[in-house]
């Protein structure tokens, strides 16, 4: 609506982290201009925003992705997981995903190009993963924790790597769930498990845009959004994330 900061003019689109609100006074250092010619504004909350950058950092810096790796991604129909799988495919990897419904499995295989996927509600994750990756995996991009992490440790080959991004299966647990049971394989297989917070890697943001922007423009990366209308429904949208109600990025449109 107005600006007295150099480099910011009224009418330009910016991204900030001041939360759900319809109006805000934003210090210039906390705002970043976005290019709506490249993608719609909401894309900068998802595929070109923190979720997309999280997938990028997790694969390339934390997991050290290599051409030809077999990669397993949990919560693969979400904003981070769907991006992680597509980036791995673009780098020549075989990609397997897990999701919580038949619709989501179809989305990640038919639309996003994952090589295989399974609905984790159909049986023990360890069994479903071993069927999808009978020869094992090299990288696990972990958004879920719990039984998914346990299963991935069993399927990882020697010197496998785990990028530990999140553990959504445990966030709202009302009692302490069973822990990971097969940690001895971490030693035997010489595995690397590394947690990360994406804001520690902001130096790679320019590199992210340079590489991912053209892929998005060329249609090599696809994305979905689940849009909830109205700021008054923002809490419902947030709770919906933990219920798996989103396909791709959950977005609240203010008006």
PAZAPA-4460 file (N, C-alpha, C; in steps of 0.05 Angstrom, whole numbers, plus 32768, in hexadecimal, padded with zeros to 4 digits):
% residues 255
    n_x    n_y    n_z   ca_x   ca_y   ca_z    c_x    c_y    c_z   seq   type   mol
   8011   7FE8   8000   8000   8000   8000   8011   8019   8000     1      X     A
   8028   8017   800E   803B   802E   800F   8056   8024   8016     2      X     A
   806B   8034   800E   8086   802C   8015   8098   8044   8015     3      X     A
   80A8   8045   802B   80BD   805A   802C   80D9   804D   802C     4      X     A
   80DA   8034   8023   80F3   8025   8023   80FE   8024   8007     5      X     A
   8118   8028   8004   8125   8025   7FEA   8121   8009   7FDF     6      X     A
   811A   8008   7FC5   8118   7FEE   7FB8   80FD   7FE1   7FBA     7      X     A
   80EA   7FEE   7FC9   80CF   7FE3   7FCC   80BB   7FF9   7FC4     8      X     A
   80AB   7FF3   7FB0   8097   8006   7FA7   807B   7FFC   7FAA     9      X     A
   8067   800D   7FAF   804C   8004   7FB2   8043   7FF3   7F99    10      X     A
   8036   7FDE   7F9E   802D   7FCC   7F88   803E   7FB4   7F84    11      X     A
   8057   7FB5   7F8E   8068   7F9D   7F8C   8060   7F88   7FA0    12      X     A
   8065   7F6F   7F99   805F   7F59   7FAB   8078   7F52   7FBC    13      X     A
   8074   7F4E   7FD6   808A   7F46   7FE7   8082   7F2E   7FF8    14      X     A
   8096   7F20   8002   8093   7F0A   8014   809D   7F13   8030    15      X     A
   808E   7F0D   8045   8098   7F12   8060   808F   7EFC   8073    16      X     A
   809A   7EFC   808B   8094   7EE7   809E   8086   7EF1   80B7    17      X     A
   8074   7F04   80B3   8066   7F10   80CA   804C   7F02   80D0    18      X     A
   8047   7EEC   80C3   8030   7EDB   80CC   8016   7EE2   80BD    19      X     A
   8000   7ED6   80C7   7FE6   7EDA   80BB   7FDB   7EF5   80C2    20      X     A
   7FD8   7F06   80AF   7FCC   7F21   80B3   7FC5   7F2D   8098    21      X     A
   7FB2   7F3F   8098   7FAA   7F4C   807F   7FBA   7F65   8079    22      X     A
   7FC5   7F71   808E   7FD6   7F89   808A   7FEE   7F87   809D    23      X     A
   8004   7F92   8094   801C   7F91   80A5   802E   7FA8   809D    24      X     A
   803C   7FB3   80B1   8052   7FC6   80AC   806B   7FB6   80AE    25      X     A
   807A   7FB4   8098   8090   7FA1   8096   80AA   7FB0   8093    26      X     A
   80BE   7FAC   80A4   80D8   7FB7   80A0   80E4   7FAC   8086    27      X     A
   80F1   7FBC   8077   80FB   7FB4   805C   810E   7F9C   805E    28      X     A
   811D   7F9A   8074   812F   7F83   8076   8120   7F69   807A    29      X     A
   8107   7F6A   8081   80F7   7F52   8085   80E5   7F4C   806D    30      X     A
   80E8   7F5A   8057   80D8   7F55   8040   80E9   7F4E   8028    31      X     A
   80DE   7F3D   8017   80ED   7F35   7FFF   80DB   7F38   7FE6    32      X     A
   80E4   7F46   7FD2   80D4   7F49   7FBA   80D2   7F2E   7FAC    33      X     A
   80BA   7F28   7FA0   80B6   7F10   7F91   80AE   7F16   7F74    34      X     A
   80B4   7F04   7F63   80B0   7F08   7F46   8096   7EF9   7F3E    35      X     A
   8080   7F07   7F3C   8067   7EFA   7F35   8064   7EF4   7F17    36      X     A
   8079   7EFC   7F07   807A   7EF4   7EEB   8083   7ED7   7EE9    37      X     A
   8093   7ECE   7EFC   809D   7EB3   7EFC   8088   7E9F   7F06    38      X     A
   8079   7EA7   7F1B   8066   7E95   7F27   8052   7EA6   7F37    39      X     A
   8039   7E9C   7F3C   8026   7EAA   7F4C   8031   7EB0   7F68    40      X     A
   8027   7EC5   7F75   8031   7ECC   7F8F   8031   7EB5   7FA3    41      X     A
   801D   7EA4   7FA3   801B   7E8F   7FB7   8031   7E7A   7FB3    42      X     A
   803D   7E78   7F9B   8053   7E65   7F97   806B   7E6B   7FA9    43      X     A
   806D   7E85   7FB1   8084   7E8C   7FC2   807F   7E84   7FDF    44      X     A
   8068   7E79   7FE5   8063   7E6D   7FFF   8068   7E4E   7FFD    45      X     A
   806C   7E44   7FE5   806E   7E27   7FE1   8086   7E20   7FD1    46      X     A
   8081   7E1B   7FB7   8096   7E0F   7FA6   80AF   7E22   7FA4    47      X     A
   80AB   7E3C   7FA5   80C1   7E4F   7FA3   80C7   7E5C   7FBE    48      X     A
   80BA   7E52   7FD3   80BE   7E5D   7FEE   80CC   7E4A   8000    49      X     A
   80C6   7E4D   801A   80D3   7E3D   802E   80D1   7E1F   8029    50      X     A
   80B9   7E14   8022   80B7   7DF7   801D   80C9   7DEE   8006    51      X     A
   80C9   7DFC   7FF0   80DA   7DF4   7FDA   80F7   7DF6   7FE1    52      X     A
   80FE   7E0B   7FEE   811A   7E0F   7FF6   8123   7DF9   800B    53      X     A
   8110   7DF1   801C   8116   7DDC   802F   811C   7DC2   8020    54      X     A
   810C   7DBB   800C   8112   7DA3   7FFC   812D   7DA5   7FEF    55      X     A
   8133   7DBC   7FE4   814D   7DC0   7FD6   8164   7DBC   7FE9    56      X     A
   8164   7DCA   8000   817A   7DC8   8013   817C   7DAB   801E    57      X     A
   8165   7D9F   8024   8166   7D84   802F   8172   7D70   801D    58      X     A
   816C   7D72   8003   8177   7D5F   7FF0   8194   7D64   7FEA    59      X     A
   819A   7D7D   7FE3   81B4   7D82   7FD7   81CA   7D88   7FEC    60      X     A
   81C3   7D95   8002   81D7   7D9B   8016   81D8   7D86   802C    61      X     A
   81C0   7D7F   8036   81BF   7D6D   804D   81C4   7D50   8045    62      X     A
   81B5   7D47   8030   81B7   7D2B   8028   81CD   7D26   8013    63      X     A
   81D7   7D3B   8007   81EC   7D37   7FF3   81E3   7D26   7FDB    64      X     A
   81CC   7D2E   7FD0   81C0   7D1E   7FBA   81D3   7D19   7FA3    65      X     A
   81D2   7D00   7F99   81E4   7CF8   7F83   81D3   7CED   7F6C    66      X     A
   81DC   7CF1   7F54   81CF   7CE6   7F3D   81CC   7CC8   7F40    67      X     A
   81B4   7CBD   7F3C   81AF   7CA1   7F3D   81A7   7C97   7F58    68      X     A
   81A6   7CA8   7F6D   819C   7CA0   7F87   817F   7C97   7F86    69      X     A
   8178   7C85   7F98   815C   7C7F   7F9C   8154   7C8E   7FB5    70      X     A
   813F   7C9E   7FB3   8137   7CB1   7FC8   811A   7CAA   7FD1    71      X     A
   8117   7CA9   7FEB   80FD   7CA6   7FF7   80F4   7CBF   8005    72      X     A
   80DC   7CC9   7FFF   80D2   7CE2   800A   80B8   7CDC   8018    73      X     A
   80B6   7CE3   8032   809D   7CE0   8040   808D   7CFA   803E    74      X     A
   8072   7CF8   8043   8060   7D0F   8040   8065   7D1B   8024    75      X     A
   8066   7D0A   8010   806E   7D12   7FF6   805A   7D23   7FE6    76      X     A
   8042   7D24   7FF0   802E   7D35   7FE2   802C   7D51   7FEF    77      X     A
   803C   7D56   8003   803C   7D70   8010   804E   7D84   8001    78      X     A
   8050   7D9C   800B   805F   7DB1   7FFE   807D   7DAA   7FFC    79      X     A
   8088   7DA1   8012   80A5   7D9B   8012   80AA   7D80   8003    80      X     A
   809B   7D6C   800B   80A0   7D51   7FFF   809C   7D50   7FE1    81      X     A
   8087   7D5E   7FD7   8082   7D5D   7FBA   8099   7D6B   7FAB    82      X     A
   80A4   7D7F   7FB7   80BB   7D8D   7FAA   80D4   7D7C   7FAC    83      X     A
   80D9   7D6F   7FC3   80F1   7D5F   7FC6   80F1   7D49   7FB1    84      X     A
   80DA   7D3B   7FAD   80D9   7D26   7F9A   80DF   7D2F   7F7D    85      X     A
   80D3   7D46   7F76   80D8   7D50   7F5B   80F4   7D59   7F56    86      X     A
   8100   7D66   7F6A   811C   7D6E   7F67   812E   7D55   7F64    87      X     A
   8129   7D40   7F73   8139   7D28   7F71   8135   7D1B   7F55    88      X     A
   811D   7D1B   7F4B   8119   7D11   7F30   8128   7D21   7F1B    89      X     A
   8128   7D3B   7F1E   8137   7D4C   7F0B   8155   7D47   7F0C    90      X     A
   815E   7D3C   7F22   817B   7D36   7F25   8181   7D19   7F1E    91      X     A
   816E   7D0B   7F12   8174   7CF0   7F08   8170   7CDA   7F1D    92      X     A
   8160   7CDE   7F31   815D   7CCA   7F46   8143   7CBB   7F43    93      X     A
   8142   7CA3   7F4F   8129   7C94   7F51   811C   7C9D   7F6B    94      X     A
   8102   7CA4   7F6A   80F5   7CB0   7F81   80DC   7CA1   7F89    95      X     A
   80DA   7C9C   7FA3   80C3   7C8E   7FAF   80B7   7CA0   7FC4    96      X     A
   809C   7CA1   7FC5   808F   7CB3   7FD8   807A   7CA4   7FE8    97      X     A
   8075   7CAE   8000   805E   7CA5   800F   804B   7CBC   8014    98      X     A
   8031   7CB4   8015   801C   7CC8   8019   8005   7CBB   8027    99      X     A
   7FF1   7CCB   802F   7FDC   7CC0   8040   7FC1   7CBA   8033   100      X     A
   7FC0   7CB9   8018   7FA7   7CB2   800B   7FAD   7CA9   7FEF   101      X     A
   7F9B   7C9B   7FE3   7F9E   7C92   7FC7   7F9F   7CA9   7FB4   102      X     A
   7F90   7CBF   7FBA   7F91   7CD7   7FA9   7FAD   7CE3   7FA9   103      X     A
   7FB9   7CE4   7FC1   7FD4   7CF0   7FC2   7FE9   7CDF   7FB5   104      X     A
   7FE6   7CC4   7FB7   7FF8   7CB2   7FA9   7FF6   7CB6   7F8B   105      X     A
   7FDE   7CB9   7F81   7FDA   7CBD   7F64   7FE6   7CD8   7F5C   106      X     A
   7FE3   7CEC   7F6D   7FEF   7D07   7F67   800D   7D06   7F64   107      X     A
   801B   7CF9   7F76   8038   7CFA   7F75   8043   7CE7   7F60   108      X     A
   8035   7CD3   7F58   803F   7CC1   7F43   8037   7CCB   7F27   109      X     A
   801D   7CD2   7F24   8013   7CD9   7F0A   8019   7CF6   7F02   110      X     A
   8019   7D08   7F15   801D   7D24   7F0E   803A   7D2D   7F13   111      X     A
   8046   7D24   7F29   8061   7D2D   7F30   8077   7D1B   7F26   112      X     A
   8070   7D03   7F1D   8083   7CF1   7F11   8094   7CE0   7F23   113      X     A
   808B   7CDD   7F3D   809A   7CCA   7F4E   8099   7CAE   7F42   114      X     A
   80AE   7C9F   7F46   80B0   7C84   7F3A   809D   7C70   7F48   115      X     A
   8099   7C74   7F62   8088   7C62   7F72   807E   7C72   7F8A   116      X     A
   8067   7C68   7F94   805C   7C75   7FAD   8049   7C61   7FBA   117      X     A
   8044   7C66   7FD4   8032   7C55   7FE2   8022   7C66   7FF7   118      X     A
   800B   7C5C   7FFD   7FFA   7C67   8012   8002   7C5A   802D   119      X     A
   800D   7C6A   803F   8018   7C5E   8058   8002   7C53   806A   120      X     A
   7FE9   7C58   8063   7FD3   7C4D   8073   7FCC   7C30   806A   121      X     A
   7FD9   7C27   8054   7FD2   7C0D   8049   7FE1   7BF6   8057   122      X     A
   7FF3   7BFC   8069   8002   7BE6   8077   801A   7BF1   8084   123      X     A
   802B   7BDF   8090   8044   7BE8   809D   8056   7BF7   8089   124      X     A
   8060   7C0E   8090   8070   7C1E   807E   8089   7C0E   8076   125      X     A
   8094   7BFF   8088   80AD   7BF0   8082   80A8   7BDD   806B   126      X     A
   8091   7BD0   806B   808A   7BBD   8056   8084   7BCB   803C   127      X     A
   8074   7BE0   803D   806D   7BEF   8025   8086   7BFB   8018   128      X     A
   8099   7C06   8028   80B1   7C11   801D   80C3   7BFC   8010   129      X     A
   80C5   7BE5   801D   80D6   7BD0   8012   80CB   7BC5   7FF8   130      X     A
   80B0   7BC6   7FF5   80A4   7BBE   7FDC   80A9   7BD3   7FC6   131      X     A
   80A8   7BEC   7FCD   80AD   7C01   7FB9   80CA   7C04   7FB2   132      X     A
   80DC   7BFD   7FC5   80F9   7C00   7FC0   8107   7BE6   7FC9   133      X     A
   8103   7BD0   7FB9   810E   7BB6   7FC1   812C   7BB6   7FC3   134      X     A
   8139   7BC8   7FB5   8157   7BC9   7FB5   8161   7BDE   7FC9   135      X     A
   814F   7BEA   7FD8   8158   7BFD   7FEC   8158   7C1A   7FE2   136      X     A
   815E   7C2C   7FF4   815F   7C48   7FEE   817A   7C54   7FF6   137      X     A
   8180   7C6B   7FEB   8199   7C79   7FF1   8194   7C92   8003   138      X     A
   817D   7C9E   7FFF   8176   7CB7   800D   815A   7CB5   8017   139      X     A
   8156   7CBE   8030   813B   7CC2   803B   8137   7CDF   8042   140      X     A
   8123   7CEC   8036   811B   7D07   803D   8104   7D04   8051   141      X     A
   810A   7D0A   806A   80F7   7D03   8080   80E6   7D1C   8088   142      X     A
   80CD   7D1A   8082   80BA   7D2F   808C   80A8   7D24   80A2   143      X     A
   80AA   7D0A   80A9   8096   7CFD   80B9   80A1   7CF2   80D3   144      X     A
   80B9   7CE6   80D3   80C3   7CD9   80EB   80B5   7CBF   80F1   145      X     A
   80B6   7CB6   8109   80A7   7C9E   8112   80AC   7C86   8101   146      X     A
   8096   7C78   80F9   8099   7C5F   80EB   80A5   7C62   80CF   147      X     A
   80A3   7C7B   80C4   80B0   7C7F   80AA   80CF   7C7F   80AD   148      X     A
   80D8   7C8C   80C1   80F5   7C8D   80C6   80FF   7C70   80CC   149      X     A
   80F0   7C62   80DC   80F8   7C47   80E3   80FA   7C35   80CA   150      X     A
   80E6   7C38   80B8   80E6   7C29   809F   80FD   7C31   808D   151      X     A
   8102   7C4B   808C   8118   7C55   807A   8133   7C4A   8083   152      X     A
   8138   7C49   809D   8151   7C3E   80A7   8155   7C22   809E   153      X     A
   8140   7C12   809D   8142   7BF6   8094   8148   7BF5   8076   154      X     A
   813E   7C08   8067   8141   7C07   8049   815A   7C15   803F   155      X     A
   8166   7C26   804F   817D   7C34   8046   8195   7C21   8040   156      X     A
   81A3   7C27   802B   81BB   7C18   8024   81D2   7C23   8035   157      X     A
   81E9   7C15   8034   8201   7C1F   8042   8207   7C3B   8039   158      X     A
   820F   7C4B   804C   8216   7C68   8048   81FE   7C78   803F   159      X     A
   81E6   7C6F   8045   81CE   7C7F   803F   81CC   7C98   8050   160      X     A
   81BC   7CAB   8046   81BA   7CC5   8053   819D   7CCC   8059   161      X     A
   8198   7CD8   8070   817D   7CE1   8078   817D   7CFE   807D   162      X     A
   816D   7D0D   806E   8168   7D2A   8074   8150   7D2C   8085   163      X     A
   8154   7D33   809E   813E   7D33   80B2   8132   7D4F   80B3   164      X     A
   811C   7D52   80A4   810F   7D6B   80A0   80F8   7D70   80B4   165      X     A
   80E9   7D5B   80BB   80D3   7D5E   80CD   80CA   7D43   80D8   166      X     A
   80B7   7D44   80EA   80AC   7D2B   80F7   808F   7D2F   80FD   167      X     A
   807F   7D35   80E8   8064   7D3D   80EC   8053   7D27   80FA   168      X     A
   805B   7D0E   80F7   804B   7CF9   8104   804D   7CFA   8122   169      X     A
   8060   7D0A   812D   8064   7D0A   814A   805C   7D25   8157   170      X     A
   8057   7D3A   8147   8054   7D54   8153   803D   7D56   8166   171      X     A
   8027   7D49   8160   800F   7D4B   8171   8009   7D32   8180   172      X     A
   801D   7D21   8184   8018   7D08   8192   8011   7D0E   81AF   173      X     A
   7FFC   7D01   81B9   7FF3   7D05   81D4   8001   7CF3   81E8   174      X     A
   800F   7CE0   81DF   8020   7CCF   81F0   8039   7CC7   81E0   175      X     A
   804E   7CC0   81EE   8067   7CBB   81E2   8065   7CA2   81D0   176      X     A
   8069   7CA6   81B5   8067   7C8F   81A3   8080   7C7D   81A5   177      X     A
   807E   7C65   819A   8096   7C54   8199   80AD   7C61   818A   178      X     A
   80C5   7C5D   8194   80DC   7C69   8187   80E5   7C59   816F   179      X     A
   80F9   7C64   8161   8105   7C55   814A   8113   7C3C   8156   180      X     A
   810D   7C25   814A   8116   7C0C   8156   8131   7C02   814C   181      X     A
   8138   7C0A   8134   814F   7BFD   8127   8167   7C0F   8124   182      X     A
   816D   7C1F   8138   8184   7C31   8137   819F   7C22   8133   183      X     A
   81A2   7C09   813B   81BC   7BFD   8136   81C4   7BFD   8118   184      X     A
   81B0   7BFE   8106   81B8   7BFE   80EA   81C6   7C17   80E2   185      X     A
   81C2   7C2D   80F1   81D0   7C46   80EB   81EE   7C42   80EC   186      X     A
   81F7   7C32   8100   8214   7C2C   8102   821C   7C18   80ED   187      X     A
   820D   7C03   80EB   8215   7BED   80D9   8216   7BF7   80BC   188      X     A
   8203   7C07   80B4   8202   7C11   8098   8212   7C2B   8094   189      X     A
   821D   7C36   80AA   822B   7C4F   80A8   821A   7C65   809D   190      X     A
   8202   7C68   80A8   81EF   7C7C   809E   81F4   7C97   80AA   191      X     A
   81EA   7CAB   809B   81EC   7CC7   80A5   81D0   7CD2   80A8   192      X     A
   81C8   7CDA   80C1   81AF   7CE6   80C7   81B4   7D03   80CF   193      X     A
   81A9   7D16   80C1   81AF   7D32   80C8   8195   7D43   80C7   194      X     A
   818F   7D4F   80DD   8179   7D62   80DE   8182   7D7D   80D4   195      X     A
   816E   7D8D   80CB   8175   7DA8   80C2   815E   7DBB   80C4   196      X     A
   8164   7DD5   80C6   8151   7DEB   80C5   8159   7DFC   80AD   197      X     A
   8146   7E01   809C   814C   7E0C   8082   8157   7E29   8084   198      X     A
   814F   7E37   8099   8159   7E53   809C   8177   7E54   80A1   199      X     A
   8183   7E3E   80A8   81A0   7E3E   80AC   81AF   7E3E   8091   200      X     A
   81A1   7E3B   807B   81AD   7E38   8061   81A5   7E4D   804D   201      X     A
   819E   7E65   8057   8193   7E7A   8046   81A7   7E83   8031   202      X     A
   81C1   7E7D   8035   81D5   7E85   8021   81D0   7E78   8006   203      X     A
   81C0   7E62   8006   81BB   7E53   7FED   81A1   7E5C   7FDF   204      X     A
   8194   7E70   7FEA   817A   7E78   7FDF   817D   7E81   7FC2   205      X     A
   8192   7E91   7FBB   8196   7E9A   7FA0   819A   7E83   7F8D   206      X     A
   81AA   7E70   7F95   81AF   7E58   7F85   8195   7E49   7F80   207      X     A
   8185   7E47   7F95   816B   7E3A   7F93   815A   7E46   7F7D   208      X     A
   8157   7E61   7F7D   8147   7E6E   7F69   8152   7E6B   7F4D   209      X     A
   816D   7E6C   7F4B   8179   7E69   7F31   8174   7E4E   7F24   210      X     A
   8174   7E39   7F35   8170   7E1E   7F2A   8153   7E17   7F28   211      X     A
   8143   7E1D   7F3C   8127   7E14   7F3D   8115   7E26   7F2C   212      X     A
   811B   7E40   7F2B   810A   7E52   7F1B   8106   7E49   7EFE   213      X     A
   811B   7E43   7EF0   8118   7E3A   7ED4   8109   7E20   7ED2   214      X     A
   810D   7E0E   7EE5   80FE   7DF4   7EE4   80E0   7DF9   7EE7   215      X     A
   80D9   7E0C   7EF8   80BD   7E13   7EFC   80B2   7E20   7EE3   216      X     A
   80C1   7E32   7ED7   80B8   7E40   7EC0   80B4   7E2D   7EA8   217      X     A
   80C5   7E19   7EA6   80C4   7E05   7E91   80B0   7DEF   7E95   218      X     A
   80A2   7DEF   7EAC   808F   7DDB   7EB2   809B   7DC0   7EBC   219      X     A
   80B4   7DC0   7EC3   80C1   7DA8   7ECD   80BB   7DA3   7EEA   220      X     A
   80B2   7DB7   7EF8   80A9   7DB5   7F14   808C   7DBD   7F15   221      X     A
   807C   7DAC   7F21   805F   7DB1   7F24   8058   7DB3   7F41   222      X     A
   8042   7DC0   7F47   803A   7DC3   7F63   801C   7DC6   7F65   223      X     A
   8012   7DC0   7F7C   7FF6   7DC3   7F83   7FF3   7DD4   7F9C   224      X     A
   7FDC   7DE1   7F9F   7FD7   7DF0   7FB8   7FBB   7DE8   7FC2   225      X     A
   7FB8   7DE7   7FDC   7F9E   7DE4   7FE8   7F98   7DFF   7FF4   226      X     A
   7F84   7E0D   7FE9   7F7E   7E29   7FF0   7F66   7E2B   8003   227      X     A
   7F6A   7E38   801A   7F55   7E3E   802D   7F50   7E5C   802C   228      X     A
   7F36   7E63   8029   7F2F   7E7F   8025   7F2A   7E8D   8040   229      X     A
   7F37   7EA4   8045   7F31   7EB4   805B   7F43   7EB0   8073   230      X     A
   7F4D   7EC7   807E   7F5F   7EC5   8095   7F52   7EB8   80AD   231      X     A
   7F38   7EBB   80AF   7F2A   7EAF   80C6   7F2C   7E90   80C6   232      X     A
   7F33   7E84   80AF   7F35   7E67   80AD   7F52   7E5E   80AE   233      X     A
   7F65   7E70   80B4   7F81   7E69   80B6   7F86   7E53   80CB   234      X     A
   7F7B   7E54   80E3   7F7F   7E3F   80F6   7F76   7E24   80EC   235      X     A
   7F5F   7E23   80DE   7F55   7E0A   80D3   7F69   7DFF   80BF   236      X     A
   7F74   7E10   80AE   7F87   7E07   809A   7FA0   7DFC   80A7   237      X     A
   7FA9   7E09   80BD   7FC1   7DFF   80CB   7FBC   7DE4   80D7   238      X     A
   7FA5   7DE0   80E4   7F9E   7DC6   80F0   7F9C   7DB1   80DA   239      X     A
   7F91   7DBA   80C3   7F8E   7DA7   80AC   7FA8   7D9B   80A3   240      X     A
   7FBE   7DA9   80A6   7FD8   7D9E   809F   7FDE   7D84   80AE   241      X     A
   7FD7   7D84   80C8   7FDD   7D6D   80D9   7FCA   7D56   80D4   242      X     A
   7FB4   7D5C   80C7   7FA1   7D47   80C0   7FA5   7D3D   80A3   243      X     A
   7FB9   7D49   8095   7FBE   7D40   807A   7FA9   7D49   8066   244      X     A
   7F9D   7D60   806B   7F87   7D6A   805A   7F91   7D79   8042   245      X     A
   7FAB   7D7E   8040   7FB6   7D8E   802A   7FC2   7D7C   8015   246      X     A
   7FC0   7D85   7FFC   7FCE   7D7A   7FE5   7FE1   7D90   7FDC   247      X     A
   7FFB   7D8C   7FDF   800D   7DA2   7FD9   800D   7DB6   7FF0   248      X     A
   8012   7DCF   7FEA   8014   7DE4   7FFE   7FF9   7DED   8008   249      X     A
   7FF5   7DEF   8022   7FDD   7DFB   802D   7FE0   7E19   802D   250      X     A
   7FCE   7E27   8020   7FCF   7E44   801E   7FB5   7E51   8028   251      X     A
   7FB8   7E66   8038   7FA1   7E75   8040   7FA0   7E8F   8030   252      X     A
   7F8A   7E92   8021   7F87   7EAB   8011   7F78   7EBF   8022   253      X     A
   7F83   7ED7   8025   7F78   7EEA   8037   7F5F   7EF9   802B   254      X     A
   7F5F   7EFD   8012   7F48   7F0A   8006   7F4E   7F13   7FE9   255      X     A
***
